[in-house]
Amino acid sequence: MFADPKALLRQLYDAAVARALPAQHLAAFLPTAPPRGRTLVLGAGKAAAAMAQALEAAIQAQWPAEAPVSGLVITAYGHRPPGYRPRRLELLEAAHPVPDTAGEAAAGRMLALARGLSADDLVICLISGGGSSLLSLPAPGLSLADKQALNRALLQSGASISEMNCVRKHLSAIKGGRLAVACAPAQVLTLLISDVPGDDPAVIASGPTVADASRCQDALAICARYGLHLPAAARAGLESGAFETVKASEPFWAQHSLHMLATPQHSLEAAAEAAAALGLRAHILSDAMEGEAREVGRVHAALALAVARRGQPFAKPCVLLSGGETTVSLAASPPGSAVALNRQSGQGGRATEFLLGCAIALDGEPGVFALSADTDGIDGVGDNAGAFLTPSSLARARALGLNAQAELDAHNARGFFAPLGDLLVTGPSHTNVNDFRALLIF
């Protein structure tokens, strides 16, 4: 029935990514006519360039040619859609996941563009995952180097995306609703592609145009929980409340509207529909799974084993689908230890580390195949979106002299799957609804 399980899993991944592409959905949310004043487009995120491309096409098709439209959009290096040449907008690229000077400069320009608007003007904000790093404008008293160091520490801490962005937004001059403050009194339309569990707009890209309910004390508690060092200016601003984010009580929120173009659930449903078209039952476990990547992998493996061996809680053949955002904690290792030395060259990524944890727990179980990948096309800092797992993966790895547990301990999951020829390499997808996982059981 399933002659090529890897090809089938790739079809499901492609269906999930296709559902999240902004060109399919953005035009429906464009106002039917331009505002009385001018339209300013501001965007940030891994999908922001594709969103800008879709927006320009929709404006050209639906609005008068003389409508005044301009703006600035920033995306990650390499995430410009092929052949896209903005006609009315400026597109810049900057670093992700650790911010750089290009992102800092672009964020400053974006904030300046937003100031001085009137109530007759419209701001269309195109926001997707990755915007937290790309819109890196430090709060007063902080330097970009401070933000870079803290960002690296957050990424290695094992903190959830909600926790990381709570800290980021409180130490920012543009996130946490501050871009919205600059846009007042203009109308603001925020179009979002969600990459966070629960689809909380205040968490996506740290909510530059969204009211924030978290407090400075929450950010301090997160830093204490993970042992993160705070520069003196950051600690002072948080302790005094000077770095508080913008709250829902502000009157200008009445001029704001928000729409989700794509979410993890949308993409999982698209994958389930693709599976059904192939005659395969699909079960969506959750679109919001969080936790340590390897442990989430083991939990998925336990469920797959129950299905494979007992037909519980689902009958085989079937595919189990899940999304969300796992984490990878780089716990400190003694200098000179094998783990510490391996980590220096280890290449993981949370999707691939999930898969290696799953592989070890499955231990070559017959009839179980899996794919774990990031829908943005890049898992961590490697060039792969994720990887495939087959019943023969561990045996083939052992034949090459690879020790699965040692590679997992070294956070070198990519280095484990690469020699097997089981990496999934797609290049940037120009969207981002976070992790996609599929376990095929027959």
C-alpha positions in Angstrom: 0.0 0.0 0.0 2.8 2.4 0.8 5.6 1.6 -1.6 7.8 4.6 -0.6 7.1 5.7 3.0 9.6 8.6 2.8 8.0 10.0 -0.3 4.6 9.8 1.4 5.9 11.6 4.5 7.4 14.3 2.2 4.0 14.8 0.5 2.4 15.5 3.9 5.2 18.0 4.8 4.8 19.7 1.5 1.0 20.0 2.0 1.6 21.5 5.4 4.0 24.1 4.1 1.8 24.9 1.1 -1.1 25.7 3.4 1.0 28.3 5.2 2.2 30.2 2.2 0.8 33.7 2.4 0.0 34.0 -1.4 -3.0 31.7 -0.9 -4.7 33.7 1.8 -3.5 37.3 2.2 -5.6 39.0 -0.5 -8.8 38.1 1.4 -7.8 40.3 4.3 -6.8 43.4 2.2 -9.3 46.3 2.7 -11.5 46.6 -0.4 -10.3 50.2 -0.9 -7.3 52.2 0.2 -7.6 54.6 3.1 -8.2 58.4 2.6 -4.5 59.0 3.5 -1.5 56.9 2.7 -0.7 53.2 3.3 2.5 52.3 5.1 3.6 48.6 5.1 5.9 47.4 7.8 6.9 43.8 8.1 9.3 41.5 10.0 9.9 37.7 10.1 11.0 34.7 8.1 7.8 34.8 6.1 7.7 38.6 5.8 9.1 38.8 2.3 6.6 36.3 0.9 3.9 38.2 2.8 5.1 41.4 1.2 5.1 39.8 -2.3 1.5 38.6 -1.8 0.5 42.0 -0.5 1.9 43.8 -3.5 0.2 41.5 -5.8 -3.1 42.0 -4.0 -2.8 45.8 -4.0 -2.0 45.8 -7.7 -5.1 43.7 -8.4 -7.5 45.4 -6.1 -6.5 49.0 -5.5 -6.2 52.0 -7.9 -2.7 52.3 -9.3 -2.3 55.8 -7.8 -3.0 54.8 -4.2 0.1 55.9 -2.2 1.7 52.8 -0.8 5.2 52.5 0.7 7.0 50.7 3.4 9.9 48.6 4.8 10.0 44.8 5.3 12.8 42.8 6.9 13.4 39.1 6.6 16.1 36.7 7.4 19.1 36.3 5.2 18.3 33.9 2.3 14.5 34.1 2.8 13.6 36.4 -0.1 11.4 34.5 -2.5 13.1 33.8 -5.8 12.5 36.4 -8.4 10.7 38.8 -6.0 11.6 42.4 -6.8 9.5 44.8 -4.6 7.8 47.6 -6.6 6.6 49.8 -3.8 8.3 48.4 -0.7 11.9 48.2 0.5 13.0 44.7 1.5 16.0 44.2 3.8 17.7 41.1 5.2 19.2 40.6 8.7 20.4 37.8 10.9 18.4 35.1 12.7 18.3 33.7 15.4 21.0 36.0 16.9 20.4 39.7 15.8 22.9 41.8 14.0 23.5 45.4 13.1 21.5 45.2 9.9 18.4 44.2 12.0 19.0 46.9 14.5 19.3 49.6 11.8 16.2 48.3 10.0 14.2 48.3 13.2 15.2 51.9 13.9 14.1 53.0 10.5 10.8 51.1 10.8 10.0 52.9 14.1 10.9 56.3 12.5 8.6 55.6 9.5 5.7 54.9 11.8 5.9 58.2 13.6 3.9 61.2 12.3 1.0 59.3 10.8 -2.6 60.7 10.8 -5.9 59.1 11.5 -6.5 58.9 7.7 -3.5 56.7 7.2 -3.4 52.9 7.3 -0.5 50.7 8.5 -0.4 47.1 7.3 1.9 45.1 9.5 3.2 41.7 8.2 4.4 39.7 11.1 5.7 36.2 11.3 8.1 34.0 13.3 11.7 35.2 13.5 10.6 38.8 13.9 12.0 38.9 17.5 15.5 38.6 16.2 15.0 40.7 13.1 13.5 43.6 15.0 16.3 44.0 17.5 16.2 47.6 18.7 17.5 47.6 22.3 15.7 49.4 25.1 17.4 52.6 26.3 20.7 51.9 28.0 21.2 48.5 26.3 23.5 47.8 23.4 23.2 45.4 20.6 26.0 43.3 22.1 23.9 43.0 25.3 20.9 41.8 23.3 23.0 39.3 21.3 24.5 37.8 24.5 21.1 37.5 26.1 19.6 36.0 23.0 22.3 33.3 22.8 21.7 32.5 26.4 18.0 32.3 25.9 18.4 30.0 22.9 20.6 27.6 24.9 18.6 27.7 28.1 15.7 25.5 27.2 13.2 28.3 27.8 9.9 28.1 25.8 9.3 30.5 23.0 6.7 32.3 25.2 9.3 32.8 28.0 12.0 33.9 25.6 9.8 36.4 23.9 8.6 37.8 27.3 12.2 38.7 28.1 12.9 40.0 24.6 9.9 42.3 24.4 10.6 43.9 27.7 14.2 44.7 26.7 13.1 46.2 23.3 12.3 49.6 22.0 10.0 48.3 19.3 8.4 45.0 20.4 5.8 44.5 23.1 3.3 46.9 21.4 5.8 49.7 21.1 5.5 49.8 17.3 1.8 50.3 17.7 2.4 53.3 20.0 4.5 54.9 17.2 1.8 54.2 14.6 -1.0 56.1 16.5 -3.4 57.6 15.6 -3.3 55.7 12.3 -5.5 52.6 11.6 -3.4 49.5 11.9 -4.0 46.1 10.3 -1.8 43.3 11.5 -1.6 40.1 9.4 0.1 37.2 11.2 1.6 33.8 10.4 1.8 32.0 13.7 4.8 30.0 14.7 4.0 29.7 18.4 2.0 27.2 20.5 -1.4 28.6 21.2 -1.2 31.2 18.4 -0.9 34.1 20.9 -0.4 37.3 18.9 1.5 38.8 21.7 4.1 36.1 21.5 4.5 35.9 17.7 7.7 38.0 16.9 7.2 39.4 20.5 4.1 41.3 19.5 5.3 44.7 18.1 1.7 45.8 17.3 -0.1 43.8 20.0 -1.0 44.6 23.6 1.0 42.6 26.1 -0.3 41.2 29.4 3.1 40.1 30.8 5.0 42.3 33.3 8.6 43.2 34.0 8.5 41.0 37.0 7.7 38.0 34.7 10.8 38.7 32.7 12.9 38.9 35.8 11.5 35.6 37.0 12.3 33.9 33.8 15.9 35.2 33.8 16.2 33.9 37.4 14.6 30.6 36.5 17.2 29.9 33.8 20.2 31.5 35.5 20.5 34.2 32.8 22.9 37.1 33.4 21.3 40.5 32.9 23.3 43.7 32.2 22.9 46.3 34.9 20.8 48.6 32.7 18.4 45.7 31.9 18.0 44.7 35.5 17.4 48.3 36.5 14.8 48.9 33.8 12.9 45.7 34.7 13.1 46.2 38.5 11.9 49.8 38.2 9.2 49.0 35.7 10.6 51.5 33.2 10.7 48.7 30.6 7.1 47.8 30.9 5.3 46.8 27.7 2.2 48.4 26.3 -1.1 47.2 27.9 -4.6 46.7 26.5 -6.0 49.8 28.3 -4.5 52.2 25.8 -7.3 53.9 23.8 -5.5 53.6 20.4 -6.2 49.8 20.2 -9.7 50.7 19.0 -8.0 51.5 15.7 -6.4 48.1 15.4 -7.5 44.9 13.7 -5.7 41.5 13.4 -6.0 38.4 11.3 -4.2 35.1 11.2 -3.2 34.0 7.7 -1.8 30.6 8.8 -1.3 28.6 11.9 0.2 25.3 12.9 -3.3 23.8 13.1 -4.1 24.9 9.6 -1.0 23.1 8.3 -1.7 19.9 10.3 -5.2 19.8 8.9 -3.9 20.2 5.4 -1.5 17.3 6.0 -4.3 15.2 7.4 -6.4 16.0 4.2 -3.5 15.0 2.0 -3.2 11.7 4.0 -6.9 11.0 3.6 -6.6 11.5 -0.2 -4.0 8.7 -0.2 -6.3 6.4 1.8 -4.5 6.8 5.1 -6.1 7.7 8.4 -4.5 10.7 10.1 -4.7 11.7 13.7 -3.7 15.2 14.9 -2.2 14.8 18.3 -1.7 18.5 19.0 -0.6 21.7 17.3 1.0 23.1 20.5 3.5 20.5 21.8 6.4 21.9 23.8 9.1 20.5 25.9 12.7 19.1 25.5 13.0 17.9 21.9 14.4 14.5 22.8 11.8 13.8 25.4 8.9 14.8 23.1 10.5 12.4 20.7 10.4 9.6 23.2 6.8 10.3 24.0 5.9 10.1 20.3 7.8 6.9 20.0 5.9 5.4 23.0 2.6 6.2 21.3 3.8 4.8 17.9 4.8 1.6 19.6 1.4 1.2 21.2 -0.2 1.7 17.8 2.2 -0.7 16.1 2.0 -3.5 18.7 -1.5 -3.2 20.2 -3.6 -1.1 17.9 -4.1 1.4 20.7 -5.3 4.1 20.7 -5.4 4.0 16.9 -5.6 1.2 14.4 -2.9 0.9 11.9 -2.1 1.8 9.2 -2.2 5.5 10.2 -0.2 8.6 10.5 0.3 10.6 13.7 0.7 14.4 13.2 1.8 17.0 15.6 3.2 20.6 15.7 4.4 23.1 18.2 7.8 24.2 19.3 10.2 22.0 21.3 13.4 23.2 22.9 17.0 22.0 23.2 18.8 22.8 26.4 22.6 23.0 26.0 23.5 22.1 29.6 27.0 23.0 30.7 29.5 20.2 30.3 32.9 19.9 32.1 35.7 21.4 30.0 37.5 18.8 28.0 34.7 16.2 28.3 33.6 14.2 25.3 30.2 16.0 25.3 31.8 19.4 25.5 34.2 18.7 22.7 31.6 17.2 20.5 29.2 20.1 21.1 31.7 22.4 19.5 31.1 20.8 16.1 27.7 19.3 16.8 24.9 20.3 14.5 21.4 19.6 15.8 18.3 21.6 15.5 15.3 20.8 17.6 13.4 19.0 14.8 16.3 16.7 14.1 17.0 16.2 17.8 13.4 15.2 18.3 13.8 12.6 15.6 17.0 11.1 17.2 15.3 10.8 20.6 12.4 9.1 18.8 14.8 6.7 16.9 16.5 5.5 20.1 13.1 4.8 21.8 11.7 3.0 18.7 14.9 0.9 18.4 14.2 -0.1 14.9 10.5 -1.0 15.3 9.3 -2.5 12.0 6.7 -0.6 10.1 7.3 2.8 11.8 8.7 5.7 9.7 8.9 9.3 10.7 9.6 12.8 9.5 10.4 15.8 11.7 11.1 19.2 10.1 10.7 22.9 10.6 8.2 24.4 8.2 10.5 27.4 7.5 12.9 24.9 5.8 15.8 25.5 8.2 16.2 23.4 11.4 18.4 25.4 13.8 21.5 26.7 12.0 22.0 23.9 9.5 21.0 23.8 5.9 18.3 21.0 6.4 14.7 21.4 7.3 14.8 18.2 9.3 15.2 14.5 8.7 13.6 11.1 8.0 13.6 8.1 10.3 13.2 4.5 9.0 13.2 1.1 10.8 16.8 0.6 9.5 18.2 3.9 10.6 19.9 2.7 13.8 21.3 -0.4 12.2 22.7 1.6 9.2 24.2 4.1 11.7 25.9 1.4 13.7 27.4 0.0 10.5 29.0 3.4 9.9 30.4 3.5 13.5 27.8 6.0 14.8 26.5 5.8 18.3 23.0 7.3 18.5 23.1 8.1 22.2 26.5 9.7 22.0 25.4 11.9 19.1 22.2 12.8 21.0 24.2 13.8 24.1 26.4 15.9 21.9 23.4 17.6 20.3 24.7 16.3 16.9 21.5 14.9 15.5 22.2 16.4 12.1 25.6 14.7 12.1 23.8 11.4 12.8 21.3 11.5 10.0 23.5 13.2 7.3 25.7 10.1 6.7 22.6 8.0 6.3 21.3 10.2 3.5 18.2 10.9 5.5 18.3 14.6 5.8 15.4 16.6 4.4 16.9 19.6 2.5 14.3 22.0 1.0 15.9 25.5 1.4 13.8 28.3 2.9 10.1 27.8 2.4 9.2 31.5 2.8 6.7 30.7 5.6 6.9 29.6 9.2 4.4 27.7 11.3 7.0 25.9 13.3 7.6 22.2 13.8 6.0 19.5 11.7 6.1 15.9 12.8 4.6 12.8 11.1 4.9 9.2 12.2 3.7 6.6 9.7 2.7 3.3 11.2 1.7 0.2 9.2 
